[in-house]
Amino acid sequence: MPNPHIRLLDGDTINQIAAGEVVERPASIVKELIENAIDAKATTITVEISSNRKEVTRIRIIDDGCGIPTEEVSLAFSPHATSKIQTAEDLNTCRTLGFRGEALASIAAIAYVTMVTRSKGEDAGTHLIISGGEILENRATGAPTGTTLTVEEIFFTTPARRKFLKSLATELSRISSVIEVFSLLYPELTFRYLLNGQEKSTSHGTRTLGEVLRALRPDEAAQMIQVSGEENGISLEGYISHPELIRQNTQRILVAVNGRMIVSSRISGAIRSGYGTLIPSHSFPVAVLKINLDPARVDANIHPTKREIRISDEPEFLRFIVTRVKEALQGQDLSHSGISIKSELHLVADDQENQSPGLIYRTSETPAQRVCEATLAGYRTTARQLRRTRLLMEPTGAEEESLFPPLKYIGQVAATYLLASNSSGDLILIDQHAAHERIRYDQLKREQKEGTLSQELLVPIVLQLSTSEVHLLSEIRSDLEKEGFHLEPFGKDTWCVRSVPVVLGRCEDPDAIKEIISSALVGGQENRMSESVSRMVACRGAVKAGVILTPEQGEEIISQLSRTSEPYTCPHGRPTIISFTRSKLEELFRRR
């Protein structure tokens, strides 16, 4: 039973609570210690990670910053001890990454910590060992200027915390992401990352953000657009992606405010709003933005990890971001890569006799009736997509009788919904993308049973991955292979895709793999990863919303949908079909 009397908590309990807020996982330790090194004016920061087969066993951060004076070393591990601020008023002018004085105390409360540090101007440094918050050793030692901090036996005082950690690959991926973020946000600094003694990445200082972006993300850098601007005391610089480079989540949006990496759905939404209709709804660009404004307008003291902030006059701040993004996109060549419209038309003309009747509309001699070139290109793309699913969706004679009613195709609304009617006179609306997604999903499952899942690519796709993605790929590789992707290492941080699922058809876009990996990063590979990949593959390449179809193409989608196992929902659970009964229509028109 809880004690009904109010009393002060003891120091150990306070430290454990603080540690639970600040130190969520090994990557949290890396983040806090890198921030301390940056605040100490370091120019070179080395991150050394050691691991066994199951978990991270040691974290060592080495910096060449100003170091800690001998008399202040033990004080640095006391709760709320900080050199960043002195009074509450300093919170309004604080430009350092840390200021709460919780990081070192929280880390020392749950691990075995060794610090070697020497302040500039001192003849000797300090060697301090602290375990579970208790100082075990404090002596003088020779050391270069700067600080080396080693963290071992992580969570040994809170063993229950370990069960909440993810797999080793996931934890290493998160650490790599932290280092990558700091390398991008502080291109003037040198960051070295070593894993079990092997150098994984190095970001040399004195570079620009663009140079670091090209070094760390060469596959994305070519599609990035520079953005900058200044207004009413707010300045912004960085890069946003071409509308062709999008993700299904905000994983690739990095935003720093006054040098501090933050997470904000409102800022991500503002970046997305700047694209308007250039990218699909529910999609997000890739972005790396550094924003600076008066610290008095920023409240970073609302979350223990400082990853969330509050900004005064936020509507003006968000409008500034939207405007800068719009301006950066204006005047850019925003056409998507791939076969041009003229090339598509040339192919249509050359290949008319090989097409099924009615799949391609011929242009009329009357200019007012001529079908636009983009629509013709869309017809051909859709025809190719439906051919991929047509063969394996043909009836085999072994299926059970379908409960799907015979439908008569009527037309298309908003280039997204197919209209049809049944024998009872009911009006049927079909979401063309959700329907074809269900068709592709069923085809993928049939291929898995029949052993025809993969098709080898004539020209393998080479993927340049970030270090964090490489860690993750080692974890989900077997799941990808179950779905028909066959990948092989092809050099440092590079993988070669040799086979893809048959249902993908001609897979010429490496973003198909990148999106699957990105989705796994957010959703976690432990929760039915294989099923998640299947759904992603089904969605990728399905007939999209907003694509104009010929009557024959609309009829074929309905025909293929009727042969699926669950024609009334897509793999994600969204409805494919909505019906309006005849009696409901009569009620709407007040006929009854």
C-alpha positions, 0 to 999 in steps of 0.5 A: 500500500502507498504511504499516505504521508508526503516525504522527499525522495532519496537521491538514488530514486531521484537519479533513477527517475531522471535516468529513465527520462534521459537515457532511453537506450544506448543511442541516448547516451551517444546523443547526450555525450556528443552534445556535451562535446559540442558545447565544449567547443570540440573540433573532432569527436570520435565515437567508439562502440563495442558490442557482443552478439546481443548488445552494445557493451561499451560506448566511448566518446573522445573529444578535443574540447576545453575539458573539465577543471580538476576541482569540477570533475566530480561535481559534473556528475551531480544532479543539475550541475551545469556550466551552461546556465547560472540563473533562470534568466539564462534560459532565455539566452541559452545557446548551448545544446545542454543546460539541465545538468542531468545527462552525466548524472543520469548516465552514471546512475545506470552504468559504469563510467570512466572519465579522463579529462584535462582542462586547457592550462592544467599540467595534469588531467583527472581520471575518475571512475563512477559506478551506479552514481558512486565515485570509486576512483578520483586521481590525477593522470596524464592526458591531452586537452579534452575529454574521454568518457567511457560507458560500460555495463549499461543499465546494470542497476536497472536490468529490467530496462534491458528487456525494452531494448530492441535487437542489436542491429536496431540499436546500432542503427539508431546510434548511426543515425545520431552520428549522421544527424550531428555530422549533417547539422555540424559540417564544420566538425569532424566526426569519426565512428568506429564499431568494434575497432572498424571505422564505419564513417568519417565526416571531415570538418571544414566542409559545407552541408552540401559536401557532407550530404553528398558524402553521407547520402550520395543517392539522395544528394543529387535530388536535393534543392538548396533552400535559404532565407531570412526574415524578422530575425529568423534565418534558415538554410539547408536542403529539401528534396526534389518532388520525385524523392519522397518518403511515406513518413518523416524519418528523413526530415532533419530539423535543427533549431539553434543547433538543437535537433528537434522533433516537431510534427508542426514543422514537418507539416509546414515543410510538407505544405510548402510542396502543395500538390507537387507530392501526394498527400500523406507523403513527405519530402527529404529535408535537412534544415538549420533554423536560427532565431532569438533564443528568447523566442524558443522554450527548449525546457519542455522535455527532458531530452530537449527534443521538443521545443515551444516557439513564441508566435509559432504561426509566423514561424511556420509561415516562414518555413512554408514560404521558403520551401515554396520559393526554393521550388519555384524555377526548378526543373521539377519534372520526374525522371523516366521515359518522357511523354514524347518517348511514350507517344513514340512507343505507343505509335510503334507498338499499336498492333501489339496492344489489346484492342481498346487499351490505347485511345488514338488521337482524333483529327479534331484538335478539341477532341485530341487526347492529351499526351500525358493521358496517353502516357498514363494509358500505356503505364496502366496497361503495363501495370495490368498486364503484370497482374493479368496472367496470375489472376486468370482463373485456374479452375481450383478457386472456390465460387466467388461471392463478388457480384457481377458488375457493369462498368459505367465510368470513372469519377475524379480519375480515382473511383470506378463507377459500376452497377449490379443486377439490383440497380445499386450504384457501386464505387471502387477505389482503383488504387485500393483495388489494384493494391489488393490484386497485387497483394493476392498475386504476391501471396500466390507467387509465394505458394507457387515458388515463382516469387522472384525475377532476376534483374538484367541490370542489378540495382546498386543501393548506396545506404547510410551506415544506419540502414546497413545495420538495419538491413542485416536484421531484415535481409531474411524477411526481404528474401522471403518476399522476393528481394535478393541482395548482396553486399557490394562494397562499403555501405553498398548493396546490390539488388539482383532479384525483385518480386515478380509483381514489381515488374521492371524495378528500375527505381531503387527507391522501392527498396529504400521505402521498405527499409525506411518503413521498417525503421519506423515500424520496427522489424519485430512486428510482422516485418514480412507482412509489412514488406508484402503490403509495401510491395503490393502498394508499390506500382499499383495503379494510382489515384488520379490516373485516367483509365480507358473503359477497358482498363476500368473493366479489367480492374473490376474483373481482376478484383473479383478473383481475389481472396478478399475483394472488399478491402485492400491489404491495409484494411481500407475499403475497396468498394462502397455501394449505394443501394437503389432504395438509398438512391431513391431516398436521396432523391426523395422518391420515397 
